Amino acid sequence: MIYAPQLPRLGTFEAWRDAARALASNDVPPEDVEWAMEGAEAGLFGGGAALPDAREMSVPRGFVQLAKLVCASRAVGAHDLLYRVLLRCRGNGNLLSNRADPQVQQLEVWAKNIRRDMHKMKAFVRFREVTPQGANRRQFLSWFEPDHRIEELIAPFFTRRFGDMDWVIVTPEVTTRFEGGELSHESITSERLDLSDETEDLWRTYYANIFNPARLKIKAMQSEMPKKYWKNLPEADLIPGLIAQAEARVRQMQKDAPTLPPIRAERILERLPVRAGQDDLHSCARCPLGAQATQAVGGAGPLDAPLMIVGEQPGDHEDLAGKPFVGPAGQLFDEIAAQAGLDRSAAYVTNAVKHFKFTPRGKRRIHQSPNRSEIDACRIWLTREIAQVSPALIVALGATAAQALTGNGAQIMQRRGRVEQGLDGLPVLIALHPSAILRSDQSAQMRAALLADLQLAAQMIEEISAL
């Protein structure tokens, strides 16, 4: 005998609960039940047999709340799987706490999707006032397109939040009304409403002015405000333009900001000798990095050195000391360079980017790799150093240095140990950055690779010097 309960669009959970109780209390196996929403195409068995009378039964704590959420899901098989887990729950009160169970795990995934959909509805419902003249309560109207059948689940939130006004929320399948303190739902099909009004221009102006380009994180923004909701937000059509203008606006904000350095940075700068060609490096504002770093860190070494070593950027130690290659990565480089027979003191060492890029985490400053625009903005200082030193060979340590020197920062592991022509016309030897060794779980192999690269550099410099 096959049963085919038909679930209504409104009261779906209550209808499922009553049918499931009648079926489960009579030990009807899930294979004999064909769940369907009312109005959907009839299954193989049409309306099915009449449901048996329900008997007394109990379910574990938490199952009812889980069932309320899952019953709102549009996922295929949600009602069937819910019934299967209900049968398994009898005599197994701990089943729902076993998140390793694949059926329980799937129900939790569907419930999480429902909660997320409810959260998005709370965030993106936009009411428009439609109060007629002479009304004693303000009246508002809104349109929303949920992914799931959540209208009944979410309505209590809006009644608590907007209990002092009358409102209507229209979705493609359900119209929810709160009028005179009474809540009602009506299952009717509706087309998208046009709710534009004169306040939208004011809101768009406000939104454009509070948009902070310096704190723009596109992926995080789209995670919290997915594009599918943009069509209902009046400010959404401004977003692409605001993103495109963000970098230019940040530069303008830096230009307009006060130019006095922090007291701590000023004291450090007073102790720094001014090297030829670096007289305006410390006031550089070509990219945003200078605003957060303690100071710019230029190169160090003989100005007639035949070898130039270019790293990525200053680290935490370099930022405070004002000297390149003095932190853990620089110390490791010195150690490997000595093994390779390379005289570090005879080389000019510098970085592709002159300011420390980091993100604060408590009291620590965590290194962040420079992006393409920051590398390009700092290229002027590296070009000036190369012209000043005029080395016979440049060693590019890592992707950032390779990008700055050759225009290509990709596939460093495949390119390492090779000599390429740099953008300045000089030979550039691609090598690993010592910080990669410190972070790697294959440090021995990577250390051997950097040692081989520096041995090659020492050999090339020796050959050049012999000419």
Secondary structure, DSSP 8 states (H G I E B T S, - for coil): --B--EE-SSSHHHHHHHHHHHHHTTT--GGGB--EETTS---TTTTBS-----------TTHHHHHHHHTT--STTHHHHHHHHHHHHTT-TTGGG-TTSHHHHHHHHHHHHHHHHHHHHHHH---EE---TT-SS-EEEEE---SSS-HHHHHHHHHHHTTTSEEEEE-SSEEEEEETTEEEEEE----------THHHHHHHHHHHH--GGG--HHHHHHHS-GGGGGG-TTGGGHHHHHHHHHHHHHHHHHHS-----HHHHHHHHHS---TT-TTGGG--SSGGGGTSS-----BS-TT-SEEEEES---HHHHHHT-SS-SHHHHHHHHHHHHTT--GGGSEEEESS-S--EEEETTEEEE----HHHHHHHHHHHHHHHHHH--SEEEEEHHHHHHHHHS--S-HHHHTT-EEE-TTSSEEEEE--HHHHHH-S-HHHHHHHHHHHHHHHHHHHHHHHH-
